[in-house]
């Protein structure tokens, strides 16, 4: 508004509306020159207004982007009023953690949702300053159940608000257990692959020798019949080894021609 008012005063001066009184008639050329200057100022003002609108649009887009990132973040976030720890804003993960709708939580004190022994710990943790380490508390859930959570806090520059990041430790524990199981399966698969590879090599050797003996065995003899059983068993063992190798490598078994 100040810039526009200054421009108006400048335009009035240039057009002679506030010129010093004189008995001489205004010079047409001077008036036209001043009018040209006013038009230049108008063009500059128009450009500034366009730049301002673009800046406002960019700011609004960034605000919407931040809001989306805040709302959809997998970690629970709470903005608290520093005076009484009431919830001013929270994201979807925060509402899910407290088992309630966001609209029902705004304005409520966060310590209402904490186990009684955790409330003084929260007050100390949120006191002005920069906590060295995150804080572990017990969160009350619907049905009287408690959930261990880890809190991290940040203080807004205005000193009136706090940003609280809350991690559900049960989810961390579940993820850790899944990782441990996956690691064990990977180790077992590696061991199984080694055993299957060795078994496959042994069966290949058995089949090779049995085929050589079978070529010299007379038809209808007991020795030939035994060799045929050995060859069939070795082929089945080789097929089993191939299946073990396939599953150990995370793939599917595709039958191959017998060794």
C-alpha positions in Angstrom: 0.0 0.0 0.0 2.9 2.4 0.8 4.4 1.9 -2.7 1.1 2.6 -4.4 0.5 5.7 -2.3 3.9 7.0 -3.1 3.3 6.3 -6.7 0.1 8.2 -6.6 1.8 11.2 -5.0 4.5 11.0 -7.6 2.0 10.9 -10.4 0.1 13.9 -9.0 3.3 15.9 -8.7 4.4 15.0 -12.2 1.0 15.8 -13.7 1.1 19.2 -12.0 -1.8 18.6 -9.6 0.4 19.7 -6.7 2.7 22.0 -8.6 3.7 25.3 -7.0 1.1 28.0 -7.9 2.3 30.2 -10.8 0.7 32.7 -13.2 2.4 31.1 -16.2 0.4 28.5 -18.2 1.8 25.0 -18.0 4.2 24.0 -20.8 2.6 21.3 -23.0 5.9 19.6 -23.6 6.6 19.5 -19.9 3.2 18.0 -19.1 3.7 15.3 -21.8 7.1 14.4 -20.4 5.7 14.1 -16.9 2.9 12.0 -18.3 5.4 9.7 -19.9 7.2 9.3 -16.6 3.9 8.4 -14.9 3.2 5.8 -17.5 6.6 4.3 -16.9 5.9 4.1 -13.1 2.5 2.5 -13.9 4.3 -0.2 -16.0 6.8 -0.8 -13.2 3.9 -1.1 -10.7 2.1 -3.5 -12.9 5.2 -5.7 -13.2 5.8 -5.6 -9.5 2.1 -6.7 -8.9 2.6 -9.6 -11.3 5.8 -10.6 -9.5 4.0 -10.4 -6.2 1.1 -12.6 -7.4 3.7 -15.1 -8.7 5.5 -15.1 -5.3 2.2 -15.5 -3.5 1.2 -18.5 -5.8 4.6 -20.1 -5.2 4.3 -19.6 -1.4 0.8 -21.1 -1.4 2.1 -24.1 -3.4 5.0 -24.6 -1.0 2.5 -24.3 1.9 0.3 -27.0 0.4 3.3 -29.2 -0.3 4.5 -28.9 3.3 1.0 -29.6 4.6 0.8 -32.8 2.5 4.2 -33.9 3.7 3.2 -33.2 7.3 -0.2 -35.0 7.0 1.0 -38.0 5.1 4.3 -38.6 7.0 4.6 -42.1 8.4 5.9 -40.7 11.7 3.4 -39.1 14.1 3.9 -35.3 14.4 2.2 -33.0 16.9 2.4 -29.2 17.2 1.9 -28.2 20.8 1.3 -24.9 22.6 4.3 -24.5 24.8 2.3 -23.0 27.7 0.0 -25.9 28.4 1.1 -28.7 26.0 -2.3 -28.6 24.3 -2.4 -30.0 20.7 -2.6 -27.3 18.1 -2.1 -29.5 15.1 -1.3 -33.1 14.3 -1.0 -35.4 11.2 -2.8 -38.5 10.3 -0.2 -40.8 11.9 -0.6 -38.9 15.2 -4.4 -39.3 15.2 -4.0 -43.0 14.4 -1.5 -43.4 17.3 -4.1 -41.9 19.7 -7.0 -43.9 18.2 -9.0 -40.8 17.6 -10.1 -38.3 14.9 -7.8 -35.2 14.5 -10.7 -32.8 15.1 -11.3 -34.5 18.5 -7.7 -34.1 19.6 -7.0 -30.4 18.8 -7.1 -28.4 22.0 -6.6 -31.3 24.3 -3.5 -31.6 26.5 -1.1 -34.3 25.4 -0.5 -35.6 28.9 -4.1 -36.8 29.0 -3.0 -39.6 26.7 0.0 -40.6 28.8 0.3 -43.2 31.6 0.3 -41.3 34.9 4.0 -42.0 35.6 5.0 -40.6 32.2 3.3 -37.2 32.7 6.0 -35.5 34.9 8.6 -36.9 32.6 6.9 -35.2 29.6 6.7 -31.9 31.4 10.5 -32.0 32.2 11.3 -33.2 28.6 9.3 -30.3 27.0 10.8 -27.6 29.2 12.7 -24.9 27.3 16.1 -26.0 26.1 17.4 -28.7 23.8 17.1 -32.2 25.2 20.2 -34.2 24.6 18.4 -37.5 24.0 14.9 -38.6 23.0 12.5 -39.5 25.7 10.7 -42.8 26.2 7.1 -42.7 27.6 4.1 -45.0 27.9 1.1 -43.9 25.8 -2.4 -44.8 26.8 -4.5 -46.4 24.1 -8.2 -47.2 23.9 -9.2 -50.1 26.1 -6.6 -49.3 28.7 -3.6 -50.6 26.8 -0.3 -48.8 26.8 2.2 -48.4 24.0 5.9 -47.5 24.4 6.8 -44.4 22.4 9.9 -42.4 21.7 9.6 -38.6 21.7 11.8 -36.0 20.0 11.1 -32.3 20.4 11.9 -29.2 18.5 11.2 -25.6 19.6 9.8 -23.0 17.1 11.6 -19.7 17.0 8.6 -17.8 18.4 9.0 -19.8 21.7 5.2 -20.4 21.8 5.0 -23.7 20.0 6.7 -27.1 20.0 7.0 -29.7 17.3 6.9 -33.3 18.7 7.9 -36.4 16.7 6.5 -39.6 18.2 7.7 -43.0 17.2 5.7 -46.1 18.1 8.3 -48.5 19.5 6.1 -51.5 18.9 6.4 -50.9 15.2 10.1 -50.6 15.5 10.2 -53.8 17.5 8.1 -55.6 14.9 10.3 -54.3 12.1 13.4 -55.5 14.0 11.9 -58.9 14.5 11.0 -59.2 10.8 14.6 -58.2 9.9 16.0 -60.8 12.2 13.7 -63.5 10.7 14.7 -62.4 7.2 18.4 -62.5 8.1 18.0 -66.0 9.5 16.1 -67.1 6.4 18.9 -65.7 4.3 21.5 -67.5 6.3 19.5 -70.8 6.1 19.0 -70.3 2.3 22.8 -69.8 1.9 23.5 -73.0 3.9 20.8 -74.9 1.9 22.2 -73.7 -1.4 25.7 -75.0 -0.4 24.4 -78.3 0.7 22.3 -78.7 -2.4 25.2 -77.9 -4.7 27.4 -80.5 -3.0 24.6 -83.1 -3.1 24.1 -82.4 -6.8 27.8 -82.9 -7.5 27.8 -86.2 -5.5 24.8 -87.5 -7.4 26.4 -86.6 -10.7 29.4 -88.7 -9.7 27.2 -91.6 -8.6 25.2 -91.5 -11.8 28.3 -91.4 -14.0 29.8 -94.4 -12.3 26.5 -96.3 -12.2 26.0 -95.7 -16.0 29.4 -97.1 -16.7 28.7 -100.2 -14.6 25.3 -100.6 -16.2 26.8 -100.7 -19.7 28.8 -103.8 -18.7 26.0 -105.5 -16.8 24.2 -108.4 -18.4 20.5 -108.0 -19.0 18.2 -109.7 -16.5 20.9 -110.0 -13.8 20.4 -108.9 -10.2 23.4 -106.6 -10.6 21.8 -104.8 -13.5 18.5 -104.4 -11.6 20.4 -102.9 -8.6 22.3 -100.5 -10.8 19.0 -99.3 -12.4 17.6 -98.7 -8.9 20.7 -96.7 -8.0 20.5 -94.6 -11.1 16.8 -93.8 -10.5 17.5 -92.9 -6.8 20.4 -90.7 -7.9 18.3 -88.9 -10.4 15.6 -88.2 -7.8 18.2 -86.9 -5.4 19.6 -84.7 -8.2 16.1 -83.3 -8.9 15.7 -82.6 -5.1 19.0 -80.8 -5.1 17.9 -78.6 -8.0 14.7 -77.7 -6.1 16.7 -76.8 -3.0 19.0 -74.6 -5.1 16.0 -72.8 -6.8 14.2 -72.1 -3.5 17.5 -71.1 -1.8 18.0 -68.5 -4.5 14.5 -67.1 -4.1 13.2 -68.5 -7.3 10.8 -71.2 -8.4 11.6 -74.8 -9.4 11.4 -75.6 -13.1 11.8 -79.3 -13.8 14.9 -80.2 -15.9 15.9 -83.2 -17.8 17.2 -85.8 -15.4 21.0 -85.9 -15.0 
